Each structure stands twice: as C-alpha cells, then as structure tokens.
Amino acid sequence: MIPSVASRAPKLPAMSQYWSPVVHHLTPYVPGEQPQAPNLVKLNTNENPYPPSPRVVAAIADELANAGERLRLYPDPGAQALRQAIAARHKLRLPQVFVGNGSDEVLAHAFLALFKQERPILFPDLTYTFYPVYCGLYDIAWQTMPVDEHFAIQVNDYVVPNGGIIVANPNAPTGCALKLAEIESLLLRNAQSVVVVDEAYVDFGAESALALVDRHPNLLVVQTFSKSRSLAGLRVGFAAGHADLIEALERVKNSFNSYPLDRLAMAGALAALADEAYFEKTRQAVIRSREGLRGALLALGFEVLPSAANFILIRHPQRDAGDLAAALRQRGIIVRHFRLPRIEQHLRVTIGTDAQCQALLEALREILA
C-alpha cells in the first residue's frame, strides 16, 4: 500500500520556532474594529463622518484616467510637490517637511531615527497605545508620566533626564489639549532632547506647534490627512521640524522604503490641501456636532471630558461602560471601550454626523430608561 502524501509529509514544527527572538516579546497595537455589518452607526475609530473634498475624487480620477502611462512608473520618491504644498500652507521650507504612509509610519521612523537613546523616552501613562508598541519593536527604553486627576498632561513632570519626549496634542483617547505656551515650555526645558508633538487631531480645536518649528531645533511635529482631511483610506502623514531632524527621518525611510506614497495618495493629498474652503466647512461641522453632543450627554447624566478632538471620552457614574457598549452594539451603534487602567469605565465616542449623534442619543435614552 502506497502511503498517502499526508502520511509521508514530515510533521511541521510550531511556526514560532522560525521567528526572530524579538517577535516573541512584541505586543502589537490593536486597531479599532472595522465591522463588516451594514447600516451600523460607526463611532469607534475617529474617522471623519464627511467624505473628502470633491477635488480629491476628481484628482484621483484624473490620475486613473492616465493610469496606463503613470501607474507603470514609480512615484516621486521625494514627494516634492506634496512636500512643497505642505510647506507653503504652513509657512515652512521644503527641507523642514517629511511625508510618509500615514502618520503611524512617520511616527515609527521618528522613534527609530530619534528616540533610540541611552536614557528612556517619556510619554503620558494615558495616551496613544502605539507608543509602547514602537518602543517594543525598536528596543527603546520608556517611562510613562501620569496625567492628573482631570486627565491633563502636566509638563512640569517632564523636566527629568530623558532620551526624548512624545505627547499627543490633543491627547488620545482623552481629547485634552495643551496650550502652545505649555508646549514651548516643554521644549525650552528639554533643549537637549527631541520633543515630538503628535497632532493627529489638532485641527478640531487645539493650537498647532508648527508655529514653533523655526524657533526650536528639538521640535518635530507630526500630522495626518486621515482625520480633518477625511483621507484615512489613502494613508498620508507628514512631519515638520529642523532640517537635521528631517534628514534623520529620510535616512530611515530610504533604508526601509524609498517610495512610501503612491501616485493616487499624493494626488488626493494635494487636492485636499488645495480646497481650504471645504476643509474649513467640514472641520467646523465636526466641532459644532461635538459641542452639541457633549451638552446632550451631560443632560443625560454622563460625565464628558472637554475635547479638542473629533471624539469625546464619556462615562456614566451609575452604568458599567462595558454594559453600555454592549447595549449600544445591540442597537447597531459601535463605540470604543478601552479596558485600560483609569479609563475602564469610560467610552470613547467618535463625532459623527448630526444624524448619527442623534441616533446615539436616542439609543442611550432608551438604555438608561
């Protein structure tokens, strides 16, 4: 009898034996759920509730119309046109601007290029959970500094020896923002360290530190097109800082992927930058909806942190956050529940359209009743 192929095949070892040692110790970032069910009110991943500018769609269509000629060629590795447009809008110079495949990639390059130092880097104990992931990936020592009882970052806590500092402003998942004077104080009192300010949500109510780039060579500001420009699906981010910092990012990028932005992403981002009126219209719409939703939730008995982002952090003193999230899900509404110390009884709610916010409020009234 001839043995089957399966019986003759050697027993496969556990695949983890082929892993590099570092992989065994990684704790990957867990992104927000992207459910596939139709007709959900999706308020869990801080996406903009409005579509991108019509100019973005037209620019991508034009690029595709010439796809036979353009897509066979590599995109511009230096993304010169996009970097120049970003520099012009923010009154910067071309050597002060770096672009990448979403702000997460830009941040990853910054961690490797600037934070792999002898001393630990500092960031808040309650912030974007990708920061410790990058530290684990690149073997960077880190230390968290506690936010206060109101979830605010206290810049005085960061005046200790360090290998660098990163703060999200507004912070995530709280939405709390630092004033520009506080950012400048952080820079002045840590002149020997790089300070990275992650401004993913800055356009919804905070002051941007881009105005400080020329005055502080230790400042790197990171922004994204995903939130206020409604381009989460294109993956475009950028950093601004002293030319020496940008060169460090370029060295890492060109040792990893010389062509991070494709032609469609660059065309879409350029068109989004060109439509300032649409950007302002949708940005203000989100801010108005946020403040309206905050007031309505306060009236329902929720505690709501003041937010300068396109989300709010809420809790109900008499209801378990996990139970509330589950009850909302049963009604087709998805919010983010972080099972983390200090905020395990909070929910993060993305600001949707007015109709989506109203659906959330009606569901919560029903649940609380």
VMD Tcl script that draws the C-alpha trace (Angstrom):
set ca {
  {0.00 0.00 0.00}
  {1.37 3.37 -1.01}
  {1.20 5.84 1.89}
  {-0.73 8.99 1.29}
  {1.06 12.26 0.72}
  {-0.13 13.43 4.12}
  {1.29 10.40 5.92}
  {4.67 10.79 4.19}
  {4.96 14.52 4.94}
  {7.17 15.40 7.91}
  {5.43 16.77 10.94}
  {5.62 20.54 10.80}
  {7.16 22.28 13.80}
  {5.46 25.12 15.58}
  {5.86 28.11 13.29}
  {7.09 30.30 16.11}
  {10.41 28.46 16.08}
  {11.27 30.40 12.92}
  {10.56 33.77 14.46}
  {13.28 36.26 15.26}
  {13.71 36.47 19.04}
  {12.27 39.98 19.23}
  {8.92 38.84 17.79}
  {8.19 36.61 20.77}
  {8.14 39.65 23.04}
  {6.14 42.04 20.87}
  {2.71 43.22 21.98}
  {1.21 44.52 18.72}
  {-1.09 47.51 18.51}
  {-4.79 46.61 18.31}
  {-6.61 48.91 15.87}
  {-10.25 49.85 16.27}
  {-12.74 47.34 14.96}
  {-13.76 47.66 11.32}
  {-17.07 45.74 11.34}
  {-18.50 44.50 8.06}
  {-22.17 44.51 9.03}
  {-24.25 47.01 7.02}
  {-26.11 50.03 8.38}
  {-24.03 50.43 11.53}
  {-23.54 53.78 13.21}
  {-19.75 53.51 13.40}
  {-18.39 55.78 16.12}
  {-15.33 53.82 17.21}
  {-12.30 54.73 15.08}
  {-12.29 58.56 14.87}
  {-12.84 58.67 11.13}
  {-14.26 61.88 9.71}
  {-18.02 61.48 9.14}
  {-17.84 63.53 5.94}
  {-16.38 62.46 2.59}
  {-13.20 64.08 1.31}
  {-13.30 67.17 -0.86}
  {-14.80 66.59 -4.34}
  {-11.46 67.83 -5.66}
  {-9.81 64.75 -4.17}
  {-12.10 62.41 -6.08}
  {-11.52 64.39 -9.29}
  {-7.74 64.35 -8.86}
  {-7.66 60.59 -8.29}
  {-9.97 60.06 -11.29}
  {-7.62 62.11 -13.43}
  {-4.66 60.07 -12.25}
  {-6.50 56.85 -13.08}
  {-7.54 58.20 -16.49}
  {-3.86 58.21 -17.37}
  {-3.13 55.01 -15.50}
  {-1.61 53.24 -18.48}
  {1.19 55.76 -18.61}
  {1.54 56.78 -14.97}
  {0.97 53.66 -12.88}
  {3.71 51.67 -14.59}
  {6.21 54.21 -13.26}
  {7.36 54.60 -9.68}
  {6.03 57.66 -7.86}
  {8.31 60.52 -6.92}
  {10.38 59.12 -4.01}
  {10.81 62.61 -2.58}
  {7.12 63.57 -2.96}
  {8.40 67.04 -3.91}
  {5.06 68.53 -5.00}
  {3.23 67.40 -1.87}
  {6.01 68.47 0.48}
  {6.16 71.86 -1.21}
  {2.39 72.29 -0.83}
  {2.56 71.38 2.87}
  {5.48 73.75 3.38}
  {3.64 76.59 1.64}
  {0.47 76.15 3.67}
  {2.29 76.10 7.00}
  {4.93 78.73 6.15}
  {7.77 76.23 6.24}
  {10.67 75.44 3.93}
  {10.91 72.28 1.86}
  {13.83 70.77 3.88}
  {11.64 71.07 7.01}
  {8.96 68.68 5.72}
  {8.85 64.87 5.58}
  {5.95 62.75 4.29}
  {5.06 59.14 4.91}
  {2.45 56.43 4.53}
  {0.17 57.76 7.26}
  {1.31 59.42 10.47}
  {1.82 56.00 12.08}
  {4.65 55.28 9.65}
  {6.07 58.77 10.19}
  {6.00 58.18 13.95}
  {7.64 54.77 13.55}
  {10.51 56.36 11.62}
  {10.80 59.08 14.28}
  {11.08 56.50 17.07}
  {13.91 54.70 15.29}
  {15.66 57.82 14.00}
  {15.45 59.98 17.12}
  {14.45 58.03 20.24}
  {16.88 55.11 20.35}
  {18.97 56.74 23.09}
  {20.68 55.69 26.32}
  {18.02 57.25 28.52}
  {14.32 56.29 28.42}
  {11.87 58.37 26.45}
  {8.86 59.86 28.23}
  {5.18 59.91 27.36}
  {1.90 60.05 29.33}
  {0.54 56.96 31.03}
  {-2.73 57.51 29.23}
  {-2.11 58.20 25.54}
  {-1.94 56.64 22.07}
  {-1.21 52.96 22.67}
  {1.06 52.69 19.63}
  {3.88 54.46 21.51}
  {4.84 51.48 23.73}
  {4.46 49.23 20.68}
  {7.15 51.19 18.82}
  {9.35 51.00 21.91}
  {8.98 47.22 21.98}
  {9.68 46.92 18.27}
  {12.84 49.03 18.36}
  {14.03 48.08 21.88}
  {13.65 51.62 23.20}
  {13.51 52.22 26.95}
  {10.46 54.20 28.01}
  {8.82 55.66 31.08}
  {5.28 56.92 31.50}
  {4.34 60.10 33.33}
  {0.88 60.10 34.94}
  {-1.76 62.51 33.72}
  {-3.52 64.32 36.55}
  {-6.95 63.60 38.05}
  {-8.53 65.56 35.19}
  {-6.53 63.53 32.61}
  {-4.40 66.56 31.76}
  {-0.69 66.31 30.90}
  {1.48 68.16 33.41}
  {4.52 69.50 31.55}
  {6.41 70.09 34.81}
  {6.62 66.32 35.27}
  {8.78 66.05 32.15}
  {11.70 68.08 33.49}
  {13.78 64.99 34.25}
  {16.69 63.37 32.35}
  {15.29 61.64 29.27}
  {16.09 60.36 25.81}
  {13.18 62.19 24.23}
  {9.54 63.10 24.80}
  {6.40 62.41 22.80}
  {2.99 63.88 23.55}
  {-0.19 63.68 21.54}
  {-1.89 67.07 21.39}
  {-4.85 66.79 21.66}
  {-4.17 63.64 23.64}
  {-5.83 60.37 22.74}
  {-8.11 58.90 23.97}
  {-8.97 61.83 26.25}
  {-9.20 64.73 23.79}
  {-7.46 67.02 26.31}
  {-5.14 69.61 24.77}
  {-2.06 71.51 25.87}
  {-1.73 75.22 25.20}
  {1.01 76.40 22.88}
  {2.80 78.06 25.79}
  {2.95 74.70 27.58}
  {4.45 73.05 24.51}
  {7.07 75.78 24.29}
  {7.88 75.36 27.97}
  {8.38 71.65 27.35}
  {10.78 72.45 24.50}
  {12.79 75.03 26.40}
  {13.19 72.86 29.49}
  {14.25 69.83 27.43}
  {16.57 71.54 24.96}
  {18.90 68.51 24.87}
  {16.12 66.12 23.85}
  {13.83 65.78 20.85}
  {10.20 66.57 21.63}
  {7.70 65.01 19.21}
  {4.21 66.51 19.20}
  {1.69 64.15 17.61}
  {-1.07 66.39 16.21}
  {-3.41 63.88 14.60}
  {-6.48 65.76 15.92}
  {-5.15 69.29 16.17}
  {-7.48 70.80 13.55}
  {-10.54 70.18 15.74}
  {-9.67 72.71 18.40}
  {-6.06 72.73 19.60}
  {-3.15 75.07 18.84}
  {-0.59 73.62 16.44}
  {3.07 73.64 17.40}
  {4.02 74.12 13.74}
  {4.39 77.82 14.57}
  {7.32 76.89 16.84}
  {9.35 74.87 14.33}
  {11.65 77.73 13.34}
  {12.39 78.63 16.97}
  {13.16 75.17 18.38}
  {15.55 72.75 16.64}
  {14.47 69.95 19.00}
  {10.81 70.03 17.88}
  {9.20 67.54 15.49}
  {5.50 67.97 14.72}
  {3.58 65.07 13.16}
  {0.21 65.43 11.46}
  {-2.08 63.27 9.35}
  {-4.53 63.70 6.47}
  {-6.70 60.91 7.90}
  {-8.85 62.93 10.30}
  {-9.60 66.52 9.35}
  {-8.98 65.90 5.62}
  {-11.14 62.71 5.52}
  {-8.37 60.67 3.88}
  {-7.94 57.75 6.29}
  {-8.20 55.39 3.33}
  {-5.28 56.99 1.43}
  {-2.70 56.89 4.27}
  {-0.86 60.21 4.15}
  {1.02 61.79 7.05}
  {3.80 64.30 7.45}
  {6.33 65.63 9.91}
  {7.78 69.13 10.22}
  {10.92 70.13 12.05}
  {14.50 71.31 11.75}
  {16.22 70.09 8.58}
  {18.57 67.91 10.66}
  {15.63 66.03 12.17}
  {14.04 65.62 8.75}
  {17.29 64.22 7.36}
  {17.28 61.58 10.11}
  {13.77 60.54 9.06}
  {14.81 60.45 5.40}
  {17.75 58.18 6.23}
  {15.46 55.71 7.99}
  {12.80 55.92 5.27}
  {15.31 55.31 2.49}
  {16.69 52.33 4.39}
  {13.19 50.86 4.54}
  {11.02 52.01 1.61}
  {12.07 54.72 -0.82}
  {8.53 55.00 -2.29}
  {6.14 55.19 0.68}
  {3.45 57.30 -1.01}
  {1.80 56.10 -4.20}
  {0.63 58.34 -7.02}
  {-3.05 58.27 -6.01}
  {-2.27 59.19 -2.41}
  {-0.14 62.14 -3.45}
  {-2.72 63.35 -5.97}
  {-5.50 63.11 -3.38}
  {-3.50 64.83 -0.65}
  {-2.54 67.70 -2.96}
  {-6.17 68.21 -3.94}
  {-7.28 68.15 -0.30}
  {-4.76 70.84 0.59}
  {-5.98 72.98 -2.30}
  {-9.60 73.01 -1.11}
  {-9.31 75.13 2.02}
  {-12.99 76.12 1.99}
  {-14.16 72.51 2.13}
  {-11.66 71.70 4.88}
  {-12.91 74.60 6.99}
  {-16.57 73.74 6.38}
  {-16.29 70.11 7.49}
  {-13.92 70.90 10.34}
  {-16.35 73.39 11.81}
  {-19.25 70.97 11.30}
  {-17.47 68.35 13.42}
  {-16.72 70.91 16.14}
  {-20.36 72.06 16.27}
  {-21.60 68.46 16.45}
  {-19.11 67.66 19.19}
  {-20.24 70.52 21.41}
  {-23.90 69.73 20.78}
  {-23.39 66.07 21.62}
  {-21.41 66.94 24.73}
  {-24.22 69.13 26.04}
  {-26.84 66.48 25.38}
  {-24.79 63.78 27.13}
  {-24.25 66.00 30.16}
  {-28.02 66.42 30.34}
  {-28.37 62.62 30.39}
  {-26.12 62.37 33.44}
  {-22.87 61.48 31.70}
  {-19.50 62.87 32.66}
  {-17.87 64.22 29.49}
  {-14.29 65.44 29.26}
  {-13.81 68.73 27.38}
  {-12.37 67.74 23.99}
  {-10.35 69.48 21.29}
  {-10.52 66.39 19.04}
  {-13.13 64.70 16.87}
  {-14.13 62.39 19.72}
  {-15.19 62.62 23.35}
  {-14.44 60.45 26.38}
  {-17.52 59.78 28.49}
  {-18.67 57.79 31.50}
  {-21.92 57.33 33.35}
  {-21.47 57.19 37.13}
  {-24.24 54.60 37.52}
  {-23.67 52.38 34.49}
  {-20.88 49.95 33.61}
  {-19.07 51.07 30.47}
  {-18.82 47.55 29.06}
  {-22.56 47.01 29.51}
  {-23.31 50.33 27.83}
  {-21.07 49.47 24.87}
  {-22.76 46.07 24.50}
  {-26.23 47.60 24.69}
  {-25.31 50.15 22.03}
  {-23.93 47.39 19.81}
  {-27.24 45.55 20.06}
  {-28.81 48.70 18.64}
  {-26.32 48.93 15.77}
  {-24.04 51.59 17.28}
  {-20.31 50.90 17.75}
  {-18.19 52.91 20.19}
  {-14.71 52.23 21.62}
  {-14.33 50.69 25.07}
  {-10.73 50.61 26.33}
  {-10.22 48.07 29.09}
  {-7.28 50.03 30.46}
  {-6.42 51.32 33.93}
  {-8.06 54.64 34.78}
  {-10.48 54.57 31.82}
  {-12.03 51.12 32.06}
  {-15.36 52.80 32.90}
  {-15.15 55.25 30.01}
  {-16.24 55.06 26.40}
  {-14.62 56.96 23.55}
  {-17.19 58.20 21.08}
  {-16.23 59.49 17.63}
  {-18.15 62.54 16.48}
  {-20.43 61.52 13.64}
  {-22.90 63.44 11.54}
  {-25.74 65.14 13.37}
  {-27.98 62.23 12.37}
  {-25.51 59.71 13.80}
  {-25.16 61.71 17.01}
  {-28.94 61.82 17.32}
  {-29.16 58.05 16.84}
  {-26.61 57.60 19.63}
  {-28.56 59.87 21.97}
  {-31.86 58.11 21.27}
  {-30.24 54.73 21.94}
  {-28.72 55.94 25.20}
  {-32.04 57.40 26.37}
  {-33.64 54.03 25.72}
  {-30.86 52.16 27.53}
  {-30.87 54.47 30.56}
  {-34.65 54.31 30.82}
}
mol new
graphics top color blue
foreach p $ca { graphics top sphere $p radius 0.5 }
foreach p [lrange $ca 0 end-1] q [lrange $ca 1 end] { graphics top cylinder $p $q radius 0.2 }
display resetview
